[in-house]
């Protein structure tokens, strides 16, 4: 799976993501890795959507998904 293939799938899910997150920033790390920074405003809706969508993407694309929480320094 290339970054470009993943990005196409990510962009296609934009309407779904807009229901629980905003301000997406996507960065290409290398040909097979991306980092996404976003603001999640409805955690419950995200968990419900991702419980369905992530297994599909893992099966179809063989991707790995790891979430982190960023907090302001200071």
PyMOL Python script that loads the backbone (N, CA, C, O; Angstrom):
from pymol import cmd

cmd.read_pdbstr("""\
ATOM      1  N   UNK A   1       0.846  -1.172   0.000  1.00  0.00           N
ATOM      2  CA  UNK A   1       0.000   0.000   0.000  1.00  0.00           C
ATOM      3  C   UNK A   1       0.888   1.230   0.000  1.00  0.00           C
ATOM      4  O   UNK A   1       1.745   1.391   0.869  1.00  0.00           O
ATOM      5  N   UNK A   2       0.682   2.075  -0.956  1.00  0.00           N
ATOM      6  CA  UNK A   2       1.460   3.312  -1.033  1.00  0.00           C
ATOM      7  C   UNK A   2       0.751   4.427  -0.264  1.00  0.00           C
ATOM      8  O   UNK A   2      -0.439   4.340   0.039  1.00  0.00           O
ATOM      9  N   UNK A   3       1.503   5.458   0.034  1.00  0.00           N
ATOM     10  CA  UNK A   3       0.929   6.630   0.685  1.00  0.00           C
ATOM     11  C   UNK A   3      -0.199   7.207  -0.163  1.00  0.00           C
ATOM     12  O   UNK A   3      -1.243   7.587   0.366  1.00  0.00           O
ATOM     13  N   UNK A   4       0.007   7.272  -1.465  1.00  0.00           N
ATOM     14  CA  UNK A   4      -0.995   7.845  -2.366  1.00  0.00           C
ATOM     15  C   UNK A   4      -2.293   7.041  -2.349  1.00  0.00           C
ATOM     16  O   UNK A   4      -3.377   7.623  -2.384  1.00  0.00           O
ATOM     17  N   UNK A   5      -2.198   5.705  -2.297  1.00  0.00           N
ATOM     18  CA  UNK A   5      -3.399   4.858  -2.217  1.00  0.00           C
ATOM     19  C   UNK A   5      -4.130   5.097  -0.898  1.00  0.00           C
ATOM     20  O   UNK A   5      -5.355   5.219  -0.862  1.00  0.00           O
ATOM     21  N   UNK A   6      -3.356   5.162   0.182  1.00  0.00           N
ATOM     22  CA  UNK A   6      -3.967   5.427   1.481  1.00  0.00           C
ATOM     23  C   UNK A   6      -4.631   6.800   1.492  1.00  0.00           C
ATOM     24  O   UNK A   6      -5.753   6.945   1.977  1.00  0.00           O
ATOM     25  N   UNK A   7      -3.940   7.812   0.957  1.00  0.00           N
ATOM     26  CA  UNK A   7      -4.472   9.170   0.958  1.00  0.00           C
ATOM     27  C   UNK A   7      -5.797   9.245   0.204  1.00  0.00           C
ATOM     28  O   UNK A   7      -6.709   9.954   0.632  1.00  0.00           O
ATOM     29  N   UNK A   8      -5.915   8.530  -0.901  1.00  0.00           N
ATOM     30  CA  UNK A   8      -7.170   8.512  -1.658  1.00  0.00           C
ATOM     31  C   UNK A   8      -8.303   7.958  -0.796  1.00  0.00           C
ATOM     32  O   UNK A   8      -9.409   8.499  -0.810  1.00  0.00           O
ATOM     33  N   UNK A   9      -8.041   6.887  -0.048  1.00  0.00           N
ATOM     34  CA  UNK A   9      -9.063   6.309   0.834  1.00  0.00           C
ATOM     35  C   UNK A   9      -9.386   7.272   1.979  1.00  0.00           C
ATOM     36  O   UNK A   9     -10.550   7.431   2.344  1.00  0.00           O
ATOM     37  N   UNK A  10      -8.375   7.904   2.536  1.00  0.00           N
ATOM     38  CA  UNK A  10      -8.576   8.869   3.619  1.00  0.00           C
ATOM     39  C   UNK A  10      -9.449  10.023   3.148  1.00  0.00           C
ATOM     40  O   UNK A  10     -10.397  10.409   3.832  1.00  0.00           O
ATOM     41  N   UNK A  11      -9.134  10.567   1.995  1.00  0.00           N
ATOM     42  CA  UNK A  11      -9.915  11.683   1.458  1.00  0.00           C
ATOM     43  C   UNK A  11     -11.345  11.270   1.126  1.00  0.00           C
ATOM     44  O   UNK A  11     -12.271  12.066   1.280  1.00  0.00           O
ATOM     45  N   UNK A  12     -11.533  10.034   0.671  1.00  0.00           N
ATOM     46  CA  UNK A  12     -12.877   9.546   0.346  1.00  0.00           C
ATOM     47  C   UNK A  12     -13.758   9.452   1.594  1.00  0.00           C
ATOM     48  O   UNK A  12     -14.983   9.518   1.491  1.00  0.00           O
ATOM     49  N   UNK A  13     -13.150   9.299   2.758  1.00  0.00           N
ATOM     50  CA  UNK A  13     -13.893   9.204   4.018  1.00  0.00           C
ATOM     51  C   UNK A  13     -14.123  10.566   4.673  1.00  0.00           C
ATOM     52  O   UNK A  13     -14.560  10.631   5.822  1.00  0.00           O
ATOM     53  N   UNK A  14     -13.837  11.641   3.964  1.00  0.00           N
ATOM     54  CA  UNK A  14     -13.923  12.985   4.543  1.00  0.00           C
ATOM     55  C   UNK A  14     -15.282  13.339   5.113  1.00  0.00           C
ATOM     56  O   UNK A  14     -15.368  13.920   6.195  1.00  0.00           O
ATOM     57  N   UNK A  15     -16.339  13.001   4.405  1.00  0.00           N
ATOM     58  CA  UNK A  15     -17.682  13.323   4.898  1.00  0.00           C
ATOM     59  C   UNK A  15     -17.973  12.594   6.204  1.00  0.00           C
ATOM     60  O   UNK A  15     -18.540  13.177   7.128  1.00  0.00           O
ATOM     61  N   UNK A  16     -17.586  11.317   6.285  1.00  0.00           N
ATOM     62  CA  UNK A  16     -17.788  10.550   7.512  1.00  0.00           C
ATOM     63  C   UNK A  16     -17.002  11.186   8.662  1.00  0.00           C
ATOM     64  O   UNK A  16     -17.540  11.360   9.756  1.00  0.00           O
ATOM     65  N   UNK A  17     -15.732  11.535   8.421  1.00  0.00           N
ATOM     66  CA  UNK A  17     -14.895  12.112   9.471  1.00  0.00           C
ATOM     67  C   UNK A  17     -15.409  13.470   9.940  1.00  0.00           C
ATOM     68  O   UNK A  17     -15.222  13.833  11.102  1.00  0.00           O
ATOM     69  N   UNK A  18     -16.052  14.220   9.054  1.00  0.00           N
ATOM     70  CA  UNK A  18     -16.526  15.563   9.420  1.00  0.00           C
ATOM     71  C   UNK A  18     -17.592  15.525  10.510  1.00  0.00           C
ATOM     72  O   UNK A  18     -17.915  16.562  11.090  1.00  0.00           O
ATOM     73  N   UNK A  19     -18.134  14.363  10.792  1.00  0.00           N
ATOM     74  CA  UNK A  19     -19.151  14.224  11.832  1.00  0.00           C
ATOM     75  C   UNK A  19     -18.546  14.169  13.233  1.00  0.00           C
ATOM     76  O   UNK A  19     -19.262  14.318  14.223  1.00  0.00           O
ATOM     77  N   UNK A  20     -17.230  13.955  13.323  1.00  0.00           N
ATOM     78  CA  UNK A  20     -16.611  13.849  14.641  1.00  0.00           C
ATOM     79  C   UNK A  20     -15.224  14.468  14.747  1.00  0.00           C
ATOM     80  O   UNK A  20     -14.665  14.516  15.842  1.00  0.00           O
ATOM     81  N   UNK A  21     -14.652  14.944  13.642  1.00  0.00           N
ATOM     82  CA  UNK A  21     -13.331  15.551  13.709  1.00  0.00           C
ATOM     83  C   UNK A  21     -13.189  16.677  12.697  1.00  0.00           C
ATOM     84  O   UNK A  21     -13.922  16.730  11.710  1.00  0.00           O
ATOM     85  N   UNK A  22     -12.239  17.580  12.947  1.00  0.00           N
ATOM     86  CA  UNK A  22     -12.023  18.728  12.064  1.00  0.00           C
ATOM     87  C   UNK A  22     -10.546  19.120  12.103  1.00  0.00           C
ATOM     88  O   UNK A  22      -9.767  18.597  12.901  1.00  0.00           O
ATOM     89  N   UNK A  23     -10.187  20.043  11.230  1.00  0.00           N
ATOM     90  CA  UNK A  23      -8.829  20.593  11.193  1.00  0.00           C
ATOM     91  C   UNK A  23      -7.768  19.532  10.915  1.00  0.00           C
ATOM     92  O   UNK A  23      -6.696  19.555  11.521  1.00  0.00           O
ATOM     93  N   UNK A  24      -8.057  18.602  10.005  1.00  0.00           N
ATOM     94  CA  UNK A  24      -7.096  17.551   9.669  1.00  0.00           C
ATOM     95  C   UNK A  24      -5.826  18.144   9.064  1.00  0.00           C
ATOM     96  O   UNK A  24      -5.882  19.029   8.210  1.00  0.00           O
ATOM     97  N   UNK A  25      -4.697  17.646   9.515  1.00  0.00           N
ATOM     98  CA  UNK A  25      -3.406  17.934   8.902  1.00  0.00           C
ATOM     99  C   UNK A  25      -2.760  16.585   8.649  1.00  0.00           C
ATOM    100  O   UNK A  25      -2.548  15.808   9.580  1.00  0.00           O
ATOM    101  N   UNK A  26      -2.443  16.302   7.383  1.00  0.00           N
ATOM    102  CA  UNK A  26      -1.857  15.015   7.012  1.00  0.00           C
ATOM    103  C   UNK A  26      -0.418  15.243   6.581  1.00  0.00           C
ATOM    104  O   UNK A  26      -0.132  16.139   5.788  1.00  0.00           O
ATOM    105  N   UNK A  27       0.482  14.426   7.107  1.00  0.00           N
ATOM    106  CA  UNK A  27       1.885  14.513   6.719  1.00  0.00           C
ATOM    107  C   UNK A  27       2.394  13.173   6.231  1.00  0.00           C
ATOM    108  O   UNK A  27       2.151  12.140   6.855  1.00  0.00           O
ATOM    109  N   UNK A  28       3.094  13.193   5.122  1.00  0.00           N
ATOM    110  CA  UNK A  28       3.710  11.983   4.581  1.00  0.00           C
ATOM    111  C   UNK A  28       5.059  11.790   5.265  1.00  0.00           C
ATOM    112  O   UNK A  28       5.934  12.650   5.171  1.00  0.00           O
ATOM    113  N   UNK A  29       5.226  10.665   5.953  1.00  0.00           N
ATOM    114  CA  UNK A  29       6.485  10.341   6.607  1.00  0.00           C
ATOM    115  C   UNK A  29       7.418   9.680   5.605  1.00  0.00           C
ATOM    116  O   UNK A  29       8.584  10.052   5.477  1.00  0.00           O
ATOM    117  N   UNK A  30       6.876   8.681   4.890  1.00  0.00           N
ATOM    118  CA  UNK A  30       7.611   8.014   3.815  1.00  0.00           C
ATOM    119  C   UNK A  30       6.587   7.391   2.871  1.00  0.00           C
ATOM    120  O   UNK A  30       5.396   7.679   2.989  1.00  0.00           O
ATOM    121  N   UNK A  31       7.016   6.555   1.948  1.00  0.00           N
ATOM    122  CA  UNK A  31       6.105   5.994   0.946  1.00  0.00           C
ATOM    123  C   UNK A  31       5.021   5.093   1.532  1.00  0.00           C
ATOM    124  O   UNK A  31       4.055   4.762   0.846  1.00  0.00           O
ATOM    125  N   UNK A  32       5.174   4.694   2.798  1.00  0.00           N
ATOM    126  CA  UNK A  32       4.205   3.773   3.401  1.00  0.00           C
ATOM    127  C   UNK A  32       3.682   4.234   4.761  1.00  0.00           C
ATOM    128  O   UNK A  32       3.016   3.471   5.460  1.00  0.00           O
ATOM    129  N   UNK A  33       3.979   5.471   5.137  1.00  0.00           N
ATOM    130  CA  UNK A  33       3.592   5.949   6.465  1.00  0.00           C
ATOM    131  C   UNK A  33       3.092   7.386   6.400  1.00  0.00           C
ATOM    132  O   UNK A  33       3.662   8.231   5.710  1.00  0.00           O
ATOM    133  N   UNK A  34       2.011   7.641   7.136  1.00  0.00           N
ATOM    134  CA  UNK A  34       1.471   8.998   7.255  1.00  0.00           C
ATOM    135  C   UNK A  34       1.209   9.303   8.723  1.00  0.00           C
ATOM    136  O   UNK A  34       1.020   8.397   9.535  1.00  0.00           O
ATOM    137  N   UNK A  35       1.200  10.582   9.047  1.00  0.00           N
ATOM    138  CA  UNK A  35       0.821  11.058  10.370  1.00  0.00           C
ATOM    139  C   UNK A  35      -0.331  12.035  10.168  1.00  0.00           C
ATOM    140  O   UNK A  35      -0.286  12.894   9.287  1.00  0.00           O
ATOM    141  N   UNK A  36      -1.363  11.893  10.993  1.00  0.00           N
ATOM    142  CA  UNK A  36      -2.524  12.775  10.909  1.00  0.00           C
ATOM    143  C   UNK A  36      -2.673  13.488  12.244  1.00  0.00           C
ATOM    144  O   UNK A  36      -2.649  12.856  13.300  1.00  0.00           O
ATOM    145  N   UNK A  37      -2.825  14.794  12.193  1.00  0.00           N
ATOM    146  CA  UNK A  37      -3.174  15.590  13.377  1.00  0.00           C
ATOM    147  C   UNK A  37      -4.583  16.094  13.120  1.00  0.00           C
ATOM    148  O   UNK A  37      -4.870  16.625  12.047  1.00  0.00           O
ATOM    149  N   UNK A  38      -5.452  15.932  14.089  1.00  0.00           N
ATOM    150  CA  UNK A  38      -6.835  16.365  13.922  1.00  0.00           C
ATOM    151  C   UNK A  38      -7.409  16.784  15.269  1.00  0.00           C
ATOM    152  O   UNK A  38      -6.846  16.469  16.318  1.00  0.00           O
ATOM    153  N   UNK A  39      -8.513  17.483  15.235  1.00  0.00           N
ATOM    154  CA  UNK A  39      -9.249  17.840  16.442  1.00  0.00           C
ATOM    155  C   UNK A  39     -10.515  16.992  16.480  1.00  0.00           C
ATOM    156  O   UNK A  39     -11.375  17.109  15.607  1.00  0.00           O
ATOM    157  N   UNK A  40     -10.623  16.149  17.483  1.00  0.00           N
ATOM    158  CA  UNK A  40     -11.801  15.289  17.638  1.00  0.00           C
ATOM    159  C   UNK A  40     -12.774  16.007  18.568  1.00  0.00           C
ATOM    160  O   UNK A  40     -12.453  16.289  19.722  1.00  0.00           O
ATOM    161  N   UNK A  41     -13.976  16.301  18.049  1.00  0.00           N
ATOM    162  CA  UNK A  41     -14.965  17.019  18.858  1.00  0.00           C
ATOM    163  C   UNK A  41     -16.101  16.121  19.327  1.00  0.00           C
ATOM    164  O   UNK A  41     -16.931  16.553  20.128  1.00  0.00           O
ATOM    165  N   UNK A  42     -16.158  14.880  18.847  1.00  0.00           N
ATOM    166  CA  UNK A  42     -17.174  13.926  19.308  1.00  0.00           C
ATOM    167  C   UNK A  42     -16.525  12.549  19.404  1.00  0.00           C
ATOM    168  O   UNK A  42     -16.572  11.753  18.466  1.00  0.00           O
ATOM    169  N   UNK A  43     -15.920  12.291  20.557  1.00  0.00           N
ATOM    170  CA  UNK A  43     -15.169  11.052  20.783  1.00  0.00           C
ATOM    171  C   UNK A  43     -16.042   9.815  20.581  1.00  0.00           C
ATOM    172  O   UNK A  43     -15.608   8.843  19.962  1.00  0.00           O
ATOM    173  N   UNK A  44     -17.260   9.848  21.095  1.00  0.00           N
ATOM    174  CA  UNK A  44     -18.154   8.695  20.991  1.00  0.00           C
ATOM    175  C   UNK A  44     -18.490   8.382  19.535  1.00  0.00           C
ATOM    176  O   UNK A  44     -18.466   7.218  19.134  1.00  0.00           O
ATOM    177  N   UNK A  45     -18.798   9.397  18.748  1.00  0.00           N
ATOM    178  CA  UNK A  45     -19.105   9.186  17.328  1.00  0.00           C
ATOM    179  C   UNK A  45     -17.891   8.645  16.584  1.00  0.00           C
ATOM    180  O   UNK A  45     -18.029   7.799  15.701  1.00  0.00           O
ATOM    181  N   UNK A  46     -16.693   9.135  16.940  1.00  0.00           N
ATOM    182  CA  UNK A  46     -15.481   8.627  16.303  1.00  0.00           C
ATOM    183  C   UNK A  46     -15.284   7.144  16.620  1.00  0.00           C
ATOM    184  O   UNK A  46     -14.995   6.347  15.728  1.00  0.00           O
ATOM    185  N   UNK A  47     -15.440   6.783  17.874  1.00  0.00           N
ATOM    186  CA  UNK A  47     -15.263   5.388  18.274  1.00  0.00           C
ATOM    187  C   UNK A  47     -16.252   4.479  17.553  1.00  0.00           C
ATOM    188  O   UNK A  47     -15.888   3.385  17.123  1.00  0.00           O
ATOM    189  N   UNK A  48     -17.496   4.923  17.419  1.00  0.00           N
ATOM    190  CA  UNK A  48     -18.506   4.126  16.717  1.00  0.00           C
ATOM    191  C   UNK A  48     -18.153   3.960  15.245  1.00  0.00           C
ATOM    192  O   UNK A  48     -18.222   2.853  14.713  1.00  0.00           O
ATOM    193  N   UNK A  49     -17.776   5.047  14.586  1.00  0.00           N
ATOM    194  CA  UNK A  49     -17.441   4.989  13.162  1.00  0.00           C
ATOM    195  C   UNK A  49     -16.189   4.154  12.922  1.00  0.00           C
ATOM    196  O   UNK A  49     -16.150   3.343  11.996  1.00  0.00           O
ATOM    197  N   UNK A  50     -15.174   4.346  13.746  1.00  0.00           N
ATOM    198  CA  UNK A  50     -13.914   3.633  13.548  1.00  0.00           C
ATOM    199  C   UNK A  50     -14.033   2.145  13.882  1.00  0.00           C
ATOM    200  O   UNK A  50     -13.288   1.328  13.341  1.00  0.00           O
ATOM    201  N   UNK A  51     -14.962   1.790  14.766  1.00  0.00           N
ATOM    202  CA  UNK A  51     -15.174   0.374  15.069  1.00  0.00           C
ATOM    203  C   UNK A  51     -15.645  -0.378  13.828  1.00  0.00           C
ATOM    204  O   UNK A  51     -15.423  -1.582  13.699  1.00  0.00           O
ATOM    205  N   UNK A  52     -16.291   0.337  12.925  1.00  0.00           N
ATOM    206  CA  UNK A  52     -16.758  -0.265  11.672  1.00  0.00           C
ATOM    207  C   UNK A  52     -15.722  -0.085  10.571  1.00  0.00           C
ATOM    208  O   UNK A  52     -15.383  -1.043   9.877  1.00  0.00           O
ATOM    209  N   UNK A  53     -15.216   1.133  10.406  1.00  0.00           N
ATOM    210  CA  UNK A  53     -14.366   1.463   9.257  1.00  0.00           C
ATOM    211  C   UNK A  53     -12.950   0.902   9.360  1.00  0.00           C
ATOM    212  O   UNK A  53     -12.419   0.428   8.356  1.00  0.00           O
ATOM    213  N   UNK A  54     -12.326   0.935  10.520  1.00  0.00           N
ATOM    214  CA  UNK A  54     -10.936   0.489  10.616  1.00  0.00           C
ATOM    215  C   UNK A  54     -10.760  -0.989  10.283  1.00  0.00           C
ATOM    216  O   UNK A  54      -9.815  -1.319   9.567  1.00  0.00           O
ATOM    217  N   UNK A  55     -11.612  -1.899  10.759  1.00  0.00           N
ATOM    218  CA  UNK A  55     -11.441  -3.298  10.346  1.00  0.00           C
ATOM    219  C   UNK A  55     -11.539  -3.477   8.827  1.00  0.00           C
ATOM    220  O   UNK A  55     -10.845  -4.317   8.255  1.00  0.00           O
ATOM    221  N   UNK A  56     -12.397  -2.688   8.178  1.00  0.00           N
ATOM    222  CA  UNK A  56     -12.504  -2.750   6.712  1.00  0.00           C
ATOM    223  C   UNK A  56     -11.191  -2.339   6.064  1.00  0.00           C
ATOM    224  O   UNK A  56     -10.703  -3.013   5.157  1.00  0.00           O
ATOM    225  N   UNK A  57     -10.619  -1.234   6.530  1.00  0.00           N
ATOM    226  CA  UNK A  57      -9.370  -0.741   5.949  1.00  0.00           C
ATOM    227  C   UNK A  57      -8.204  -1.677   6.228  1.00  0.00           C
ATOM    228  O   UNK A  57      -7.352  -1.884   5.364  1.00  0.00           O
ATOM    229  N   UNK A  58      -8.162  -2.243   7.425  1.00  0.00           N
ATOM    230  CA  UNK A  58      -7.100  -3.192   7.753  1.00  0.00           C
ATOM    231  C   UNK A  58      -7.173  -4.389   6.816  1.00  0.00           C
ATOM    232  O   UNK A  58      -6.149  -4.843   6.303  1.00  0.00           O
ATOM    233  N   UNK A  59      -8.376  -4.901   6.591  1.00  0.00           N
ATOM    234  CA  UNK A  59      -8.545  -6.058   5.716  1.00  0.00           C
ATOM    235  C   UNK A  59      -8.246  -5.715   4.259  1.00  0.00           C
ATOM    236  O   UNK A  59      -7.539  -6.464   3.585  1.00  0.00           O
ATOM    237  N   UNK A  60      -8.770  -4.604   3.768  1.00  0.00           N
ATOM    238  CA  UNK A  60      -8.603  -4.235   2.364  1.00  0.00           C
ATOM    239  C   UNK A  60      -7.194  -3.770   2.036  1.00  0.00           C
ATOM    240  O   UNK A  60      -6.661  -4.101   0.977  1.00  0.00           O
ATOM    241  N   UNK A  61      -6.589  -3.008   2.935  1.00  0.00           N
ATOM    242  CA  UNK A  61      -5.333  -2.343   2.622  1.00  0.00           C
ATOM    243  C   UNK A  61      -4.151  -2.826   3.447  1.00  0.00           C
ATOM    244  O   UNK A  61      -3.004  -2.499   3.141  1.00  0.00           O
ATOM    245  N   UNK A  62      -4.420  -3.597   4.482  1.00  0.00           N
ATOM    246  CA  UNK A  62      -3.335  -4.077   5.324  1.00  0.00           C
ATOM    247  C   UNK A  62      -2.670  -2.972   6.135  1.00  0.00           C
ATOM    248  O   UNK A  62      -1.481  -3.055   6.445  1.00  0.00           O
ATOM    249  N   UNK A  63      -3.431  -1.938   6.478  1.00  0.00           N
ATOM    250  CA  UNK A  63      -2.838  -0.816   7.199  1.00  0.00           C
ATOM    251  C   UNK A  63      -2.803  -1.064   8.698  1.00  0.00           C
ATOM    252  O   UNK A  63      -3.520  -1.919   9.218  1.00  0.00           O
ATOM    253  N   UNK A  64      -1.965  -0.310   9.378  1.00  0.00           N
ATOM    254  CA  UNK A  64      -1.920  -0.287  10.832  1.00  0.00           C
ATOM    255  C   UNK A  64      -2.418   1.079  11.276  1.00  0.00           C
ATOM    256  O   UNK A  64      -2.187   2.077  10.593  1.00  0.00           O
ATOM    257  N   UNK A  65      -3.093   1.131  12.406  1.00  0.00           N
ATOM    258  CA  UNK A  65      -3.681   2.381  12.900  1.00  0.00           C
ATOM    259  C   UNK A  65      -3.327   2.520  14.365  1.00  0.00           C
ATOM    260  O   UNK A  65      -3.654   1.650  15.173  1.00  0.00           O
ATOM    261  N   UNK A  66      -2.661   3.608  14.713  1.00  0.00           N
ATOM    262  CA  UNK A  66      -2.249   3.834  16.090  1.00  0.00           C
ATOM    263  C   UNK A  66      -2.594   5.273  16.458  1.00  0.00           C
ATOM    264  O   UNK A  66      -2.210   6.203  15.748  1.00  0.00           O
ATOM    265  N   UNK A  67      -3.311   5.464  17.557  1.00  0.00           N
ATOM    266  CA  UNK A  67      -3.740   6.811  17.963  1.00  0.00           C
ATOM    267  C   UNK A  67      -2.920   7.304  19.147  1.00  0.00           C
ATOM    268  O   UNK A  67      -2.539   6.536  20.031  1.00  0.00           O
ATOM    269  N   UNK A  68      -2.656   8.618  19.140  1.00  0.00           N
ATOM    270  CA  UNK A  68      -1.958   9.287  20.228  1.00  0.00           C
ATOM    271  C   UNK A  68      -2.742  10.539  20.599  1.00  0.00           C
ATOM    272  O   UNK A  68      -3.484  11.074  19.775  1.00  0.00           O
ATOM    273  N   UNK A  69      -2.586  11.002  21.812  1.00  0.00           N
ATOM    274  CA  UNK A  69      -3.204  12.241  22.258  1.00  0.00           C
ATOM    275  C   UNK A  69      -2.089  13.265  22.456  1.00  0.00           C
ATOM    276  O   UNK A  69      -1.104  12.998  23.144  1.00  0.00           O
ATOM    277  N   UNK A  70      -2.254  14.432  21.849  1.00  0.00           N
ATOM    278  CA  UNK A  70      -1.300  15.527  22.016  1.00  0.00           C
ATOM    279  C   UNK A  70      -1.870  16.517  23.017  1.00  0.00           C
ATOM    280  O   UNK A  70      -3.052  16.855  22.959  1.00  0.00           O
ATOM    281  N   UNK A  71      -1.043  16.975  23.924  1.00  0.00           N
ATOM    282  CA  UNK A  71      -1.475  17.986  24.878  1.00  0.00           C
ATOM    283  C   UNK A  71      -0.502  19.163  24.817  1.00  0.00           C
ATOM    284  O   UNK A  71       0.680  18.974  24.530  1.00  0.00           O
ATOM    285  N   UNK A  72      -0.986  20.358  25.081  1.00  0.00           N
ATOM    286  CA  UNK A  72      -0.098  21.520  25.050  1.00  0.00           C
ATOM    287  C   UNK A  72       1.012  21.401  26.095  1.00  0.00           C
ATOM    288  O   UNK A  72       0.783  20.907  27.199  1.00  0.00           O
ATOM    289  N   UNK A  73       2.187  21.847  25.748  1.00  0.00           N
ATOM    290  CA  UNK A  73       3.297  21.863  26.699  1.00  0.00           C
ATOM    291  C   UNK A  73       3.084  23.007  27.681  1.00  0.00           C
ATOM    292  O   UNK A  73       2.570  24.065  27.318  1.00  0.00           O
ATOM    293  N   UNK A  74       3.478  22.786  28.906  1.00  0.00           N
ATOM    294  CA  UNK A  74       3.418  23.875  29.881  1.00  0.00           C
ATOM    295  C   UNK A  74       2.308  23.761  30.770  1.00  0.00           C
ATOM    296  O   UNK A  74       2.129  24.607  31.645  1.00  0.00           O
TER     297      UNK A  74
END
""", "prot")
cmd.dss("prot")
cmd.show_as("cartoon", "prot")
cmd.util.cbc("prot")
cmd.orient("prot")
